[in-house]
């Protein structure tokens, strides 16, 4: 039973780490796009 549990827990931890990394990078790109959009609007209003 222990032989089956260890690879299962390793797989679950890798999956969780991948999901956390994916969520962090997705939030980073959304924040970057948001800042870029705000700067574009500000430069348009200055004209």
HTML snippet that shows the backbone in 3Dmol.js (N, CA, C, O; Angstrom):
<script src="https://3Dmol.org/build/3Dmol-min.js"></script>
<div id="view" style="width:600px;height:400px;position:relative"></div>
<script>
const pdb = `
ATOM      1  N   UNK A   1       0.816  -1.196   0.000  1.00  0.00           N
ATOM      2  CA  UNK A   1       0.000   0.000   0.000  1.00  0.00           C
ATOM      3  C   UNK A   1       0.861   1.262   0.000  1.00  0.00           C
ATOM      4  O   UNK A   1       0.554   2.226  -0.701  1.00  0.00           O
ATOM      5  N   UNK A   2       1.939   1.255   0.784  1.00  0.00           N
ATOM      6  CA  UNK A   2       2.818   2.422   0.826  1.00  0.00           C
ATOM      7  C   UNK A   2       3.478   2.647  -0.523  1.00  0.00           C
ATOM      8  O   UNK A   2       3.728   3.789  -0.910  1.00  0.00           O
ATOM      9  N   UNK A   3       3.764   1.554  -1.249  1.00  0.00           N
ATOM     10  CA  UNK A   3       4.377   1.684  -2.562  1.00  0.00           C
ATOM     11  C   UNK A   3       3.449   2.385  -3.548  1.00  0.00           C
ATOM     12  O   UNK A   3       3.928   3.034  -4.478  1.00  0.00           O
ATOM     13  N   UNK A   4       2.151   2.273  -3.372  1.00  0.00           N
ATOM     14  CA  UNK A   4       1.207   2.960  -4.240  1.00  0.00           C
ATOM     15  C   UNK A   4       0.955   4.389  -3.788  1.00  0.00           C
ATOM     16  O   UNK A   4       0.650   5.255  -4.608  1.00  0.00           O
ATOM     17  N   UNK A   5       1.078   4.641  -2.510  1.00  0.00           N
ATOM     18  CA  UNK A   5       0.746   5.951  -1.963  1.00  0.00           C
ATOM     19  C   UNK A   5       1.799   7.006  -2.289  1.00  0.00           C
ATOM     20  O   UNK A   5       1.457   8.158  -2.556  1.00  0.00           O
ATOM     21  N   UNK A   6       3.064   6.628  -2.270  1.00  0.00           N
ATOM     22  CA  UNK A   6       4.137   7.605  -2.489  1.00  0.00           C
ATOM     23  C   UNK A   6       4.076   8.201  -3.897  1.00  0.00           C
ATOM     24  O   UNK A   6       4.090   9.426  -4.012  1.00  0.00           O
ATOM     25  N   UNK A   7       4.009   7.413  -4.972  1.00  0.00           N
ATOM     26  CA  UNK A   7       3.909   8.032  -6.309  1.00  0.00           C
ATOM     27  C   UNK A   7       2.622   8.853  -6.478  1.00  0.00           C
ATOM     28  O   UNK A   7       2.620   9.862  -7.183  1.00  0.00           O
ATOM     29  N   UNK A   8       1.541   8.426  -5.839  1.00  0.00           N
ATOM     30  CA  UNK A   8       0.291   9.174  -5.905  1.00  0.00           C
ATOM     31  C   UNK A   8       0.451  10.551  -5.278  1.00  0.00           C
ATOM     32  O   UNK A   8       0.030  11.552  -5.858  1.00  0.00           O
ATOM     33  N   UNK A   9       1.062  10.607  -4.089  1.00  0.00           N
ATOM     34  CA  UNK A   9       1.258  11.894  -3.420  1.00  0.00           C
ATOM     35  C   UNK A   9       2.225  12.781  -4.197  1.00  0.00           C
ATOM     36  O   UNK A   9       2.038  13.997  -4.249  1.00  0.00           O
ATOM     37  N   UNK A  10       3.252  12.193  -4.797  1.00  0.00           N
ATOM     38  CA  UNK A  10       4.185  12.963  -5.615  1.00  0.00           C
ATOM     39  C   UNK A  10       3.465  13.547  -6.827  1.00  0.00           C
ATOM     40  O   UNK A  10       3.675  14.708  -7.179  1.00  0.00           O
ATOM     41  N   UNK A  11       2.622  12.748  -7.459  1.00  0.00           N
ATOM     42  CA  UNK A  11       1.862  13.229  -8.616  1.00  0.00           C
ATOM     43  C   UNK A  11       0.909  14.347  -8.250  1.00  0.00           C
ATOM     44  O   UNK A  11       0.793  15.330  -8.981  1.00  0.00           O
ATOM     45  N   UNK A  12       0.222  14.205  -7.117  1.00  0.00           N
ATOM     46  CA  UNK A  12      -0.707  15.249  -6.675  1.00  0.00           C
ATOM     47  C   UNK A  12       0.041  16.532  -6.344  1.00  0.00           C
ATOM     48  O   UNK A  12      -0.432  17.619  -6.674  1.00  0.00           O
ATOM     49  N   UNK A  13       1.200  16.429  -5.700  1.00  0.00           N
ATOM     50  CA  UNK A  13       1.961  17.637  -5.357  1.00  0.00           C
ATOM     51  C   UNK A  13       2.485  18.324  -6.613  1.00  0.00           C
ATOM     52  O   UNK A  13       2.509  19.553  -6.670  1.00  0.00           O
ATOM     53  N   UNK A  14       2.905  17.562  -7.618  1.00  0.00           N
ATOM     54  CA  UNK A  14       3.355  18.156  -8.884  1.00  0.00           C
ATOM     55  C   UNK A  14       2.183  18.871  -9.567  1.00  0.00           C
ATOM     56  O   UNK A  14       2.351  19.965 -10.106  1.00  0.00           O
ATOM     57  N   UNK A  15       1.020  18.262  -9.545  1.00  0.00           N
ATOM     58  CA  UNK A  15      -0.165  18.880 -10.141  1.00  0.00           C
ATOM     59  C   UNK A  15      -0.515  20.188  -9.432  1.00  0.00           C
ATOM     60  O   UNK A  15      -0.830  21.182 -10.087  1.00  0.00           O
ATOM     61  N   UNK A  16      -0.463  20.196  -8.114  1.00  0.00           N
ATOM     62  CA  UNK A  16      -0.782  21.414  -7.364  1.00  0.00           C
ATOM     63  C   UNK A  16       0.238  22.507  -7.661  1.00  0.00           C
ATOM     64  O   UNK A  16      -0.137  23.664  -7.854  1.00  0.00           O
ATOM     65  N   UNK A  17       1.521  22.156  -7.700  1.00  0.00           N
ATOM     66  CA  UNK A  17       2.547  23.143  -8.020  1.00  0.00           C
ATOM     67  C   UNK A  17       2.351  23.713  -9.414  1.00  0.00           C
ATOM     68  O   UNK A  17       2.526  24.912  -9.628  1.00  0.00           O
ATOM     69  N   UNK A  18       1.984  22.852 -10.373  1.00  0.00           N
ATOM     70  CA  UNK A  18       1.742  23.319 -11.733  1.00  0.00           C
ATOM     71  C   UNK A  18       0.554  24.281 -11.775  1.00  0.00           C
ATOM     72  O   UNK A  18       0.612  25.303 -12.458  1.00  0.00           O
ATOM     73  N   UNK A  19      -0.512  23.964 -11.055  1.00  0.00           N
ATOM     74  CA  UNK A  19      -1.684  24.837 -11.049  1.00  0.00           C
ATOM     75  C   UNK A  19      -1.374  26.184 -10.403  1.00  0.00           C
ATOM     76  O   UNK A  19      -1.833  27.219 -10.887  1.00  0.00           O
ATOM     77  N   UNK A  20      -0.604  26.183  -9.319  1.00  0.00           N
ATOM     78  CA  UNK A  20      -0.224  27.435  -8.667  1.00  0.00           C
ATOM     79  C   UNK A  20       0.643  28.266  -9.593  1.00  0.00           C
ATOM     80  O   UNK A  20       0.436  29.472  -9.722  1.00  0.00           O
ATOM     81  N   UNK A  21       1.618  27.629 -10.243  1.00  0.00           N
ATOM     82  CA  UNK A  21       2.494  28.355 -11.180  1.00  0.00           C
ATOM     83  C   UNK A  21       1.686  28.927 -12.332  1.00  0.00           C
ATOM     84  O   UNK A  21       1.899  30.071 -12.734  1.00  0.00           O
ATOM     85  N   UNK A  22       0.761  28.138 -12.864  1.00  0.00           N
ATOM     86  CA  UNK A  22      -0.072  28.592 -13.970  1.00  0.00           C
ATOM     87  C   UNK A  22      -0.931  29.782 -13.549  1.00  0.00           C
ATOM     88  O   UNK A  22      -1.071  30.741 -14.307  1.00  0.00           O
ATOM     89  N   UNK A  23      -1.491  29.728 -12.376  1.00  0.00           N
ATOM     90  CA  UNK A  23      -2.322  30.836 -11.892  1.00  0.00           C
ATOM     91  C   UNK A  23      -1.487  32.093 -11.681  1.00  0.00           C
ATOM     92  O   UNK A  23      -1.944  33.192 -11.997  1.00  0.00           O
ATOM     93  N   UNK A  24      -0.283  31.955 -11.155  1.00  0.00           N
ATOM     94  CA  UNK A  24       0.569  33.116 -10.928  1.00  0.00           C
ATOM     95  C   UNK A  24       0.972  33.767 -12.241  1.00  0.00           C
ATOM     96  O   UNK A  24       0.952  34.993 -12.351  1.00  0.00           O
ATOM     97  N   UNK A  25       1.335  32.979 -13.227  1.00  0.00           N
ATOM     98  CA  UNK A  25       1.755  33.562 -14.500  1.00  0.00           C
ATOM     99  C   UNK A  25       0.561  34.179 -15.216  1.00  0.00           C
ATOM    100  O   UNK A  25       0.701  35.206 -15.879  1.00  0.00           O
ATOM    101  N   UNK A  26      -0.597  33.571 -15.091  1.00  0.00           N
ATOM    102  CA  UNK A  26      -1.792  34.138 -15.720  1.00  0.00           C
ATOM    103  C   UNK A  26      -2.137  35.485 -15.097  1.00  0.00           C
ATOM    104  O   UNK A  26      -2.489  36.426 -15.808  1.00  0.00           O
ATOM    105  N   UNK A  27      -2.039  35.584 -13.774  1.00  0.00           N
ATOM    106  CA  UNK A  27      -2.320  36.854 -13.118  1.00  0.00           C
ATOM    107  C   UNK A  27      -1.272  37.894 -13.521  1.00  0.00           C
ATOM    108  O   UNK A  27      -1.594  39.071 -13.688  1.00  0.00           O
ATOM    109  N   UNK A  28      -0.038  37.464 -13.675  1.00  0.00           N
ATOM    110  CA  UNK A  28       1.006  38.393 -14.075  1.00  0.00           C
ATOM    111  C   UNK A  28       0.758  38.971 -15.453  1.00  0.00           C
ATOM    112  O   UNK A  28       0.952  40.168 -15.666  1.00  0.00           O
ATOM    113  N   UNK A  29       0.331  38.141 -16.395  1.00  0.00           N
ATOM    114  CA  UNK A  29       0.079  38.658 -17.732  1.00  0.00           C
ATOM    115  C   UNK A  29      -1.145  39.558 -17.740  1.00  0.00           C
ATOM    116  O   UNK A  29      -1.169  40.553 -18.464  1.00  0.00           O
ATOM    117  N   UNK A  30      -2.165  39.230 -16.948  1.00  0.00           N
ATOM    118  CA  UNK A  30      -3.342  40.089 -16.902  1.00  0.00           C
ATOM    119  C   UNK A  30      -2.997  41.446 -16.297  1.00  0.00           C
ATOM    120  O   UNK A  30      -3.478  42.474 -16.774  1.00  0.00           O
ATOM    121  N   UNK A  31      -2.167  41.461 -15.249  1.00  0.00           N
ATOM    122  CA  UNK A  31      -1.775  42.727 -14.653  1.00  0.00           C
ATOM    123  C   UNK A  31      -0.937  43.544 -15.633  1.00  0.00           C
ATOM    124  O   UNK A  31      -1.073  44.765 -15.706  1.00  0.00           O
ATOM    125  N   UNK A  32      -0.075  42.869 -16.380  1.00  0.00           N
ATOM    126  CA  UNK A  32       0.756  43.576 -17.348  1.00  0.00           C
ATOM    127  C   UNK A  32      -0.115  44.191 -18.439  1.00  0.00           C
ATOM    128  O   UNK A  32       0.081  45.346 -18.816  1.00  0.00           O
ATOM    129  N   UNK A  33      -1.068  43.424 -18.943  1.00  0.00           N
ATOM    130  CA  UNK A  33      -1.956  43.942 -19.984  1.00  0.00           C
ATOM    131  C   UNK A  33      -2.794  45.090 -19.444  1.00  0.00           C
ATOM    132  O   UNK A  33      -3.075  46.044 -20.169  1.00  0.00           O
ATOM    133  N   UNK A  34      -3.194  45.010 -18.193  1.00  0.00           N
ATOM    134  CA  UNK A  34      -4.009  46.070 -17.604  1.00  0.00           C
ATOM    135  C   UNK A  34      -3.206  47.361 -17.495  1.00  0.00           C
ATOM    136  O   UNK A  34      -3.716  48.436 -17.813  1.00  0.00           O
ATOM    137  N   UNK A  35      -1.959  47.265 -17.051  1.00  0.00           N
ATOM    138  CA  UNK A  35      -1.112  48.455 -16.960  1.00  0.00           C
ATOM    139  C   UNK A  35      -0.872  49.046 -18.349  1.00  0.00           C
ATOM    140  O   UNK A  35      -0.882  50.264 -18.525  1.00  0.00           O
ATOM    141  N   UNK A  36      -0.658  48.182 -19.319  1.00  0.00           N
ATOM    142  CA  UNK A  36      -0.429  48.654 -20.688  1.00  0.00           C
ATOM    143  C   UNK A  36      -1.672  49.369 -21.208  1.00  0.00           C
ATOM    144  O   UNK A  36      -1.562  50.401 -21.871  1.00  0.00           O
ATOM    145  N   UNK A  37      -2.842  48.832 -20.915  1.00  0.00           N
ATOM    146  CA  UNK A  37      -4.084  49.450 -21.365  1.00  0.00           C
ATOM    147  C   UNK A  37      -4.278  50.805 -20.698  1.00  0.00           C
ATOM    148  O   UNK A  37      -4.681  51.767 -21.352  1.00  0.00           O
ATOM    149  N   UNK A  38      -3.993  50.889 -19.394  1.00  0.00           N
ATOM    150  CA  UNK A  38      -4.146  52.155 -18.672  1.00  0.00           C
ATOM    151  C   UNK A  38      -3.201  53.200 -19.246  1.00  0.00           C
ATOM    152  O   UNK A  38      -3.596  54.351 -19.430  1.00  0.00           O
ATOM    153  N   UNK A  39      -1.962  52.820 -19.530  1.00  0.00           N
ATOM    154  CA  UNK A  39      -1.003  53.759 -20.107  1.00  0.00           C
ATOM    155  C   UNK A  39      -1.446  54.219 -21.484  1.00  0.00           C
ATOM    156  O   UNK A  39      -1.257  55.383 -21.839  1.00  0.00           O
ATOM    157  N   UNK A  40      -2.035  53.317 -22.266  1.00  0.00           N
ATOM    158  CA  UNK A  40      -2.520  53.689 -23.593  1.00  0.00           C
ATOM    159  C   UNK A  40      -3.656  54.693 -23.484  1.00  0.00           C
ATOM    160  O   UNK A  40      -3.698  55.666 -24.236  1.00  0.00           O
ATOM    161  N   UNK A  41      -4.572  54.468 -22.560  1.00  0.00           N
ATOM    162  CA  UNK A  41      -5.701  55.402 -22.365  1.00  0.00           C
ATOM    163  C   UNK A  41      -5.193  56.757 -21.905  1.00  0.00           C
ATOM    164  O   UNK A  41      -5.668  57.787 -22.383  1.00  0.00           O
ATOM    165  N   UNK A  42      -4.232  56.775 -20.983  1.00  0.00           N
ATOM    166  CA  UNK A  42      -3.693  58.040 -20.474  1.00  0.00           C
ATOM    167  C   UNK A  42      -2.993  58.804 -21.588  1.00  0.00           C
ATOM    168  O   UNK A  42      -3.167  60.015 -21.716  1.00  0.00           O
ATOM    169  N   UNK A  43      -2.203  58.105 -22.392  1.00  0.00           N
ATOM    170  CA  UNK A  43      -1.512  58.808 -23.489  1.00  0.00           C
ATOM    171  C   UNK A  43      -2.511  59.298 -24.530  1.00  0.00           C
ATOM    172  O   UNK A  43      -2.278  60.337 -25.148  1.00  0.00           O
ATOM    173  N   UNK A  44      -3.603  58.593 -24.741  1.00  0.00           N
ATOM    174  CA  UNK A  44      -4.635  59.037 -25.687  1.00  0.00           C
ATOM    175  C   UNK A  44      -5.338  60.285 -25.165  1.00  0.00           C
ATOM    176  O   UNK A  44      -5.653  61.191 -25.937  1.00  0.00           O
ATOM    177  N   UNK A  45      -5.588  60.336 -23.843  1.00  0.00           N
ATOM    178  CA  UNK A  45      -6.276  61.487 -23.267  1.00  0.00           C
ATOM    179  C   UNK A  45      -5.385  62.731 -23.247  1.00  0.00           C
ATOM    180  O   UNK A  45      -5.888  63.854 -23.279  1.00  0.00           O
ATOM    181  N   UNK A  46      -4.072  62.535 -23.194  1.00  0.00           N
ATOM    182  CA  UNK A  46      -3.165  63.669 -23.191  1.00  0.00           C
ATOM    183  C   UNK A  46      -3.126  64.371 -24.535  1.00  0.00           C
ATOM    184  O   UNK A  46      -2.769  65.547 -24.604  1.00  0.00           O
ATOM    185  N   UNK A  47      -3.484  63.680 -25.599  1.00  0.00           N
ATOM    186  CA  UNK A  47      -3.425  64.282 -26.941  1.00  0.00           C
ATOM    187  C   UNK A  47      -4.490  65.281 -27.159  1.00  0.00           C
ATOM    188  O   UNK A  47      -4.571  65.872 -28.235  1.00  0.00           O
TER     189      UNK A  47
END
`;
const viewer = $3Dmol.createViewer("view");
viewer.addModel(pdb, "pdb");
viewer.setStyle({}, {cartoon: {color: "spectrum"}});
viewer.zoomTo();
viewer.render();
</script>
